Amino acid sequence: MRALTWHGKRDVRIDTVPDPEIKDPTDIIVRVTSSGICGSDLHLYEVLGPYLDAGDILGHEPMGIVAEVGTEVTGLAPGDRVVVPFNVSCGTCWMCAQGLHSQCETTQVTERGMGASLFGFSKLYGQVPGGQAELMRVPFGDTLPVKVPHGPPDDRFVYLSDVLPTAWQAVRYADIPPGGSVTVVGLGPIGDMATRIALHQGAELVIGVDLVPERLARARANGVHTLDLDESGLDVVEEIRRLTHGRGTDAVIEAVGMEAHGAPGTKAVQQVASALPDALGEKLMDRAGVDRMTAFNLAVAAVRRGGTISVIGVYGGAVDPVPMLTLFDKQIQLRMGQANVKHWVGDILPLLDDSDPLGVDGFATHRLPLEEGPQAYKTFQAKQDGMVKTLLVP
């Protein structure tokens, strides 16, 4: 089959690789019909190379048609249409029963002290082959995939794999009071969807912060009050306070993470680690890895006293400098973590109808053949061509 594979920093390729096979009786094989490129994929493309091997198959936002089922799978049959959540979660362990599918005890990467395995996301999370491919093996066929109806286009359902539940959790963790306010830092796919969900759930003021004109315009068209980080003379934090009676917003959703703009010194350290041979780079990241904290620090400054910060941007640093004095003094509540995809599906599915209140049918900015995946990564990383969300079609 054809698959998008990692070969080095900023080097992803389309290769011919062996077709996946049923390994356990509860496995299924899915013929992928759409697979998204996520902001998290860019961390693998740019920074987290020490945790990857050449030939690793990327991608954690797939959906498709069941091609084959294991002998113990009873809930699905060939021809069924499914979305594959990015958490590799069993659905039956104690953590999954608590709704913490990202901490699944069956697939935790215990040798690294990490949570549940993830599709297409490095040795840190199990090195499980991903879904930017023609076919993928999916374990836990009766409890992991989300069965969806035939008929509507993939765009209606594919975001159940990541974007929708991740943004939904970000908003829920933000705990925005009825009629309250929230700032969303970063208007990539997750941040953009979080603004839509916050407005849908009744937030009175949703502020979106970014520096890409196309992303700002897209959010503004949906009723978001946008602020451009690059606008000459604009102090974003002061403007947020001006809009909120001098206090800051009730909540801030930080949807950027480890590769925020700014902090050139920290960026240099990240670049050194990613350029080292794998064993050395991995050791450096494990013991002295540091993230660019610009977006997090903006969130701390922009939230009101007694407010909540919801961190959904991915971080990987071992020694990040966190402003504990300010967090404590402002009495800030802080929630974060990988999205527990299956936990939120029941809340989201009723919204995926023809009324399309979250705008999923038009959410993708680009639809490209799988063979154009390497160029799509390059364009997305450079924030060019108005690219916010790309679906690769095998």
DORO-265665 format. One record per residue (C-alpha): z, y, x; residue in three letters. Coordinates in nm, 3 decimals. Layout:
# DORO-265665
NODE zz yy xx residu
NODE Z Y X ala $
...
//
This chain:
# DORO-265665
NODE zz yy xx residu
NODE 0.000 0.000 0.000 met $
NODE -0.020 0.367 0.097 arg $
NODE 0.303 0.557 0.158 ala $
NODE 0.425 0.886 0.303 leu $
NODE 0.625 0.809 0.616 thr $
NODE 0.834 1.003 0.867 trp $
NODE 0.724 1.009 1.231 his $
NODE 0.914 1.303 1.379 gly $
NODE 1.016 1.660 1.324 lys $
NODE 0.757 1.825 1.095 arg $
NODE 0.547 1.510 1.126 asp $
NODE 0.498 1.307 0.809 val $
NODE 0.192 1.090 0.759 arg $
NODE 0.021 0.870 0.504 ile $
NODE 0.026 0.514 0.636 asp $
NODE -0.073 0.173 0.511 thr $
NODE 0.246 -0.036 0.494 val $
NODE 0.339 -0.377 0.347 pro $
NODE 0.387 -0.391 -0.029 asp $
NODE 0.755 -0.419 -0.133 pro $
NODE 0.873 -0.756 -0.266 glu $
NODE 1.145 -0.880 -0.498 ile $
NODE 1.446 -0.964 -0.277 lys $
NODE 1.722 -1.010 -0.533 asp $
NODE 1.685 -1.154 -0.885 pro $
NODE 1.794 -0.820 -1.034 thr $
NODE 1.518 -0.621 -0.854 asp $
NODE 1.209 -0.471 -1.009 ile $
NODE 0.888 -0.341 -0.850 ile $
NODE 0.761 -0.008 -0.985 val $
NODE 0.404 0.116 -0.957 arg $
NODE 0.467 0.485 -0.892 val $
NODE 0.273 0.733 -1.106 thr $
NODE 0.444 1.055 -0.990 ser $
NODE 0.692 1.144 -0.717 ser $
NODE 0.834 1.489 -0.647 gly $
NODE 0.891 1.664 -0.317 ile $
NODE 1.248 1.797 -0.307 cys $
NODE 1.418 2.065 -0.101 gly $
NODE 1.634 1.784 0.037 ser $
NODE 1.319 1.622 0.177 asp $
NODE 1.275 1.933 0.392 leu $
NODE 1.609 1.865 0.562 his $
NODE 1.460 1.534 0.681 leu $
NODE 1.139 1.712 0.778 tyr $
NODE 1.321 1.977 0.984 glu $
NODE 1.682 1.894 1.084 val $
NODE 1.797 1.538 1.016 leu $
NODE 1.546 1.357 1.237 gly $
NODE 1.815 1.181 1.444 pro $
NODE 1.901 0.976 1.134 tyr $
NODE 1.544 0.854 1.072 leu $
NODE 1.311 0.601 1.232 asp $
NODE 0.935 0.632 1.261 ala $
NODE 0.779 0.470 0.955 gly $
NODE 1.064 0.539 0.713 asp $
NODE 0.923 0.593 0.362 ile $
NODE 1.041 0.922 0.211 leu $
NODE 1.084 1.039 -0.146 gly $
NODE 1.361 1.015 -0.403 his $
NODE 1.211 1.158 -0.723 glu $
NODE 0.978 0.887 -0.859 pro $
NODE 0.875 0.744 -1.190 met $
NODE 0.617 0.484 -1.285 gly $
NODE 0.533 0.159 -1.457 ile $
NODE 0.721 -0.165 -1.404 val $
NODE 0.488 -0.404 -1.222 ala $
NODE 0.720 -0.701 -1.163 glu $
NODE 1.076 -0.802 -1.254 val $
NODE 1.325 -1.039 -1.094 gly $
NODE 1.435 -1.354 -1.269 thr $
NODE 1.767 -1.205 -1.387 glu $
NODE 1.628 -0.879 -1.528 val $
NODE 1.647 -0.883 -1.908 thr $
NODE 1.622 -0.517 -2.011 gly $
NODE 1.279 -0.439 -1.868 leu $
NODE 0.938 -0.605 -1.862 ala $
NODE 0.610 -0.538 -1.683 pro $
NODE 0.439 -0.242 -1.846 gly $
NODE 0.760 -0.052 -1.927 asp $
NODE 0.775 0.310 -1.816 arg $
NODE 1.077 0.412 -1.608 val $
NODE 1.228 0.698 -1.409 val $
NODE 1.417 0.600 -1.094 val $
NODE 1.738 0.800 -1.023 pro $
NODE 1.780 0.895 -0.660 phe $
NODE 2.129 0.739 -0.635 asn $
NODE 2.107 0.367 -0.566 val $
NODE 2.393 0.286 -0.803 ser $
NODE 2.488 -0.045 -0.961 cys $
NODE 2.623 0.102 -1.286 gly $
NODE 2.904 -0.154 -1.307 thr $
NODE 3.157 -0.082 -1.029 cys $
NODE 3.474 0.125 -1.071 trp $
NODE 3.312 0.447 -0.939 met $
NODE 3.009 0.413 -1.165 cys $
NODE 3.243 0.354 -1.460 ala $
NODE 3.405 0.693 -1.381 gln $
NODE 3.062 0.860 -1.392 gly $
NODE 3.058 0.893 -1.012 leu $
NODE 2.731 0.715 -0.947 his $
NODE 2.684 0.901 -0.617 ser $
NODE 2.996 0.718 -0.495 gln $
NODE 2.889 0.369 -0.612 cys $
NODE 3.113 0.116 -0.441 glu $
NODE 2.841 -0.148 -0.436 thr $
NODE 2.602 0.061 -0.225 thr $
NODE 2.837 0.288 -0.028 gln $
NODE 2.729 0.319 0.335 val $
NODE 3.074 0.220 0.458 thr $
NODE 2.978 0.185 0.823 glu $
NODE 2.912 0.558 0.828 arg $
NODE 3.187 0.657 0.587 gly $
NODE 2.931 0.784 0.334 met $
NODE 2.887 0.752 -0.041 gly $
NODE 2.623 0.562 -0.236 ala $
NODE 2.287 0.481 -0.083 ser $
NODE 1.996 0.708 -0.173 leu $
NODE 1.626 0.632 -0.193 phe $
NODE 1.422 0.772 0.095 gly $
NODE 1.708 0.954 0.266 phe $
NODE 1.789 0.839 0.620 ser $
NODE 2.041 0.609 0.786 lys $
NODE 2.323 0.825 0.654 leu $
NODE 2.248 0.693 0.308 tyr $
NODE 2.133 0.339 0.365 gly $
NODE 1.775 0.387 0.492 gln $
NODE 1.636 0.263 0.158 val $
NODE 1.255 0.298 0.131 pro $
NODE 1.164 0.586 -0.097 gly $
NODE 0.920 0.658 -0.376 gly $
NODE 0.647 0.872 -0.217 gln $
NODE 0.437 0.558 -0.217 ala $
NODE 0.217 0.349 -0.442 glu $
NODE 0.490 0.091 -0.504 leu $
NODE 0.868 0.077 -0.461 met $
NODE 1.139 -0.185 -0.489 arg $
NODE 1.423 -0.080 -0.721 val $
NODE 1.749 -0.280 -0.731 pro $
NODE 1.975 -0.317 -1.036 phe $
NODE 1.680 -0.338 -1.273 gly $
NODE 1.898 -0.358 -1.585 asp $
NODE 2.133 -0.071 -1.502 thr $
NODE 1.962 0.178 -1.268 leu $
NODE 1.615 0.274 -1.401 pro $
NODE 1.587 0.503 -1.705 val $
NODE 1.341 0.364 -1.957 lys $
NODE 1.129 0.637 -2.120 val $
NODE 0.857 0.621 -2.385 pro $
NODE 0.485 0.607 -2.318 his $
NODE 0.280 0.902 -2.436 gly $
NODE 0.398 1.237 -2.294 pro $
NODE 0.285 1.327 -1.941 pro $
NODE 0.503 1.236 -1.642 asp $
NODE 0.616 1.600 -1.620 asp $
NODE 0.826 1.545 -1.934 arg $
NODE 1.047 1.282 -1.770 phe $
NODE 1.005 1.272 -1.390 val $
NODE 1.273 1.535 -1.329 tyr $
NODE 1.536 1.295 -1.464 leu $
NODE 1.519 1.139 -1.117 ser $
NODE 1.687 1.439 -0.955 asp $
NODE 1.606 1.797 -1.058 val $
NODE 1.746 1.788 -1.411 leu $
NODE 2.072 1.598 -1.349 pro $
NODE 2.133 1.782 -1.022 thr $
NODE 2.089 2.122 -1.185 ala $
NODE 2.287 2.007 -1.491 trp $
NODE 2.579 1.899 -1.274 gln $
NODE 2.560 2.226 -1.082 ala $
NODE 2.600 2.421 -1.406 val $
NODE 2.874 2.194 -1.541 arg $
NODE 3.068 2.218 -1.215 tyr $
NODE 3.028 2.597 -1.223 ala $
NODE 3.238 2.601 -1.543 asp $
NODE 3.077 2.920 -1.675 ile $
NODE 3.288 3.054 -1.965 pro $
NODE 3.115 3.111 -2.301 pro $
NODE 2.915 3.430 -2.275 gly $
NODE 2.999 3.450 -1.905 gly $
NODE 2.803 3.524 -1.590 ser $
NODE 2.668 3.322 -1.301 val $
NODE 2.480 3.396 -0.980 thr $
NODE 2.238 3.129 -0.857 val $
NODE 2.172 3.156 -0.484 val $
NODE 1.832 3.005 -0.408 gly $
NODE 1.552 2.969 -0.664 leu $
NODE 1.386 2.656 -0.537 gly $
NODE 1.348 2.366 -0.781 pro $
NODE 1.721 2.305 -0.832 ile $
NODE 1.822 2.671 -0.845 gly $
NODE 1.537 2.758 -1.082 asp $
NODE 1.628 2.473 -1.318 met $
NODE 1.998 2.567 -1.296 ala $
NODE 1.915 2.918 -1.423 thr $
NODE 1.732 2.767 -1.720 arg $
NODE 2.018 2.533 -1.804 ile $
NODE 2.278 2.811 -1.770 ala $
NODE 2.082 3.031 -2.012 leu $
NODE 2.030 2.739 -2.250 his $
NODE 2.404 2.669 -2.250 gln $
NODE 2.494 3.027 -2.338 gly $
NODE 2.552 3.225 -2.019 ala $
NODE 2.509 3.594 -2.101 glu $
NODE 2.412 3.709 -1.751 leu $
NODE 2.227 3.485 -1.505 val $
NODE 2.148 3.644 -1.169 ile $
NODE 1.902 3.473 -0.936 gly $
NODE 1.892 3.551 -0.563 val $
NODE 1.601 3.460 -0.337 asp $
NODE 1.353 3.619 -0.098 leu $
NODE 1.026 3.456 -0.207 val $
NODE 0.837 3.686 -0.446 pro $
NODE 0.677 3.404 -0.646 glu $
NODE 1.012 3.235 -0.705 arg $
NODE 1.173 3.561 -0.811 leu $
NODE 0.888 3.634 -1.053 ala $
NODE 0.907 3.285 -1.201 arg $
NODE 1.280 3.317 -1.272 ala $
NODE 1.246 3.672 -1.401 arg $
NODE 0.988 3.553 -1.657 ala $
NODE 1.257 3.320 -1.797 asn $
NODE 1.514 3.595 -1.852 gly $
NODE 1.695 3.583 -1.517 val $
NODE 1.809 3.907 -1.353 his $
NODE 1.660 3.865 -1.007 thr $
NODE 1.767 4.014 -0.675 leu $
NODE 1.546 4.007 -0.366 asp $
NODE 1.734 3.946 -0.041 leu $
NODE 1.453 4.114 0.149 asp $
NODE 1.440 4.429 -0.064 glu $
NODE 1.490 4.726 0.161 ser $
NODE 1.829 4.890 0.127 gly $
NODE 1.964 4.646 -0.132 leu $
NODE 2.315 4.515 -0.075 asp $
NODE 2.300 4.203 -0.291 val $
NODE 2.676 4.153 -0.321 val $
NODE 2.736 4.516 -0.414 glu $
NODE 2.459 4.495 -0.674 glu $
NODE 2.614 4.180 -0.824 ile $
NODE 2.947 4.360 -0.846 arg $
NODE 2.782 4.663 -1.002 arg $
NODE 2.638 4.439 -1.272 leu $
NODE 2.979 4.280 -1.341 thr $
NODE 3.221 4.574 -1.367 his $
NODE 3.300 4.554 -0.995 gly $
NODE 3.432 4.197 -1.008 arg $
NODE 3.149 3.957 -0.922 gly $
NODE 3.017 3.683 -1.148 thr $
NODE 3.241 3.425 -1.312 asp $
NODE 3.064 3.155 -1.114 ala $
NODE 2.816 3.110 -0.832 val $
NODE 2.583 2.813 -0.789 ile $
NODE 2.488 2.769 -0.425 glu $
NODE 2.153 2.588 -0.429 ala $
NODE 2.039 2.642 -0.069 val $
NODE 2.255 2.446 0.173 gly $
NODE 2.229 2.375 0.543 met $
NODE 1.906 2.561 0.621 glu $
NODE 1.983 2.902 0.473 ala $
NODE 1.802 3.200 0.621 his $
NODE 1.991 3.397 0.883 gly $
NODE 2.236 3.268 1.148 ala $
NODE 1.981 3.239 1.431 pro $
NODE 2.241 3.098 1.670 gly $
NODE 2.326 2.812 1.437 thr $
NODE 1.958 2.749 1.374 lys $
NODE 1.910 2.709 1.749 ala $
NODE 2.186 2.446 1.763 val $
NODE 2.022 2.257 1.475 gln $
NODE 1.688 2.268 1.654 gln $
NODE 1.839 2.130 1.975 val $
NODE 2.001 1.839 1.790 ala $
NODE 1.681 1.754 1.605 ser $
NODE 1.482 1.756 1.930 ala $
NODE 1.709 1.517 2.121 leu $
NODE 1.643 1.142 2.139 pro $
NODE 1.780 0.975 1.826 asp $
NODE 2.098 0.829 1.975 ala $
NODE 2.198 1.156 2.142 leu $
NODE 2.093 1.374 1.848 gly $
NODE 2.281 1.154 1.602 glu $
NODE 2.596 1.166 1.816 lys $
NODE 2.575 1.545 1.840 leu $
NODE 2.523 1.582 1.463 met $
NODE 2.813 1.345 1.387 asp $
NODE 3.060 1.525 1.613 arg $
NODE 2.944 1.884 1.638 ala $
NODE 2.682 1.933 1.367 gly $
NODE 2.690 2.278 1.214 val $
NODE 2.512 2.427 0.913 asp $
NODE 2.379 2.773 0.854 arg $
NODE 2.648 2.908 0.621 met $
NODE 2.469 3.225 0.506 thr $
NODE 2.420 3.111 0.147 ala $
NODE 2.774 2.973 0.117 phe $
NODE 2.924 3.295 0.252 asn $
NODE 2.714 3.494 0.005 leu $
NODE 2.855 3.277 -0.274 ala $
NODE 3.211 3.343 -0.159 val $
NODE 3.148 3.717 -0.155 ala $
NODE 2.966 3.727 -0.491 ala $
NODE 3.207 3.525 -0.706 val $
NODE 3.486 3.709 -0.885 arg $
NODE 3.851 3.644 -0.807 arg $
NODE 3.962 3.331 -0.989 gly $
NODE 3.600 3.222 -1.028 gly $
NODE 3.420 2.901 -0.941 thr $
NODE 3.165 2.811 -0.675 ile $
NODE 2.945 2.509 -0.743 ser $
NODE 2.773 2.387 -0.426 val $
NODE 2.466 2.173 -0.492 ile $
NODE 2.271 2.264 -0.177 gly $
NODE 2.294 1.982 0.078 val $
NODE 2.522 2.025 0.380 tyr $
NODE 2.561 1.792 0.676 gly $
NODE 2.769 1.975 0.934 gly $
NODE 3.080 1.826 1.092 ala $
NODE 3.233 2.155 1.210 val $
NODE 3.116 2.418 0.961 asp $
NODE 3.315 2.744 0.971 pro $
NODE 3.451 2.784 0.618 val $
NODE 3.625 3.114 0.524 pro $
NODE 3.948 2.955 0.406 met $
NODE 4.144 3.281 0.400 leu $
NODE 3.900 3.439 0.157 thr $
NODE 3.872 3.127 -0.057 leu $
NODE 4.251 3.109 -0.084 phe $
NODE 4.304 3.481 -0.135 asp $
NODE 4.039 3.505 -0.409 lys $
NODE 4.177 3.191 -0.578 gln $
NODE 3.832 3.038 -0.585 ile $
NODE 3.772 2.696 -0.735 gln $
NODE 3.518 2.494 -0.536 leu $
NODE 3.321 2.192 -0.661 arg $
NODE 3.038 2.011 -0.490 met $
NODE 2.865 1.681 -0.427 gly $
NODE 2.556 1.471 -0.479 gln $
NODE 2.453 1.458 -0.844 ala $
NODE 2.569 1.157 -1.044 asn $
NODE 2.229 1.107 -1.203 val $
NODE 2.297 0.835 -1.462 lys $
NODE 2.612 1.014 -1.582 his $
NODE 2.411 1.310 -1.712 trp $
NODE 2.101 1.135 -1.851 val $
NODE 2.248 1.098 -2.200 gly $
NODE 2.308 1.473 -2.222 asp $
NODE 1.962 1.565 -2.099 ile $
NODE 1.728 1.318 -2.271 leu $
NODE 1.757 1.481 -2.618 pro $
NODE 1.616 1.802 -2.467 leu $
NODE 1.299 1.631 -2.343 leu $
NODE 1.100 1.662 -2.662 asp $
NODE 0.803 1.869 -2.774 asp $
NODE 1.022 2.179 -2.814 ser $
NODE 1.076 2.170 -2.435 asp $
NODE 1.370 2.414 -2.418 pro $
NODE 1.399 2.384 -2.039 leu $
NODE 1.029 2.424 -1.967 gly $
NODE 0.982 2.090 -1.793 val $
NODE 0.622 2.050 -1.907 asp $
NODE 0.517 2.350 -1.698 gly $
NODE 0.779 2.322 -1.423 phe $
NODE 0.551 2.185 -1.149 ala $
NODE 0.356 2.444 -0.955 thr $
NODE 0.138 2.188 -0.775 his $
NODE 0.007 1.836 -0.851 arg $
NODE -0.155 1.674 -0.551 leu $
NODE -0.282 1.330 -0.449 pro $
NODE -0.039 1.131 -0.235 leu $
NODE -0.289 1.157 0.051 glu $
NODE -0.227 1.533 0.063 glu $
NODE 0.150 1.484 0.101 gly $
NODE 0.169 1.592 0.468 pro $
NODE 0.005 1.926 0.393 gln $
NODE 0.228 1.969 0.088 ala $
NODE 0.539 1.928 0.306 tyr $
NODE 0.404 2.189 0.547 lys $
NODE 0.328 2.436 0.266 thr $
NODE 0.664 2.383 0.095 phe $
NODE 0.858 2.423 0.419 gln $
NODE 0.675 2.751 0.488 ala $
NODE 0.732 2.871 0.128 lys $
NODE 0.363 2.942 0.092 gln $
NODE 0.110 2.929 -0.192 asp $
NODE 0.376 2.990 -0.457 gly $
NODE 0.495 2.633 -0.416 met $
NODE 0.824 2.560 -0.595 val $
NODE 0.775 2.207 -0.724 lys $
NODE 0.508 1.958 -0.619 thr $
NODE 0.435 1.622 -0.778 leu $
NODE 0.250 1.369 -0.563 leu $
NODE 0.029 1.130 -0.757 val $
NODE -0.061 0.799 -0.584 pro $
//
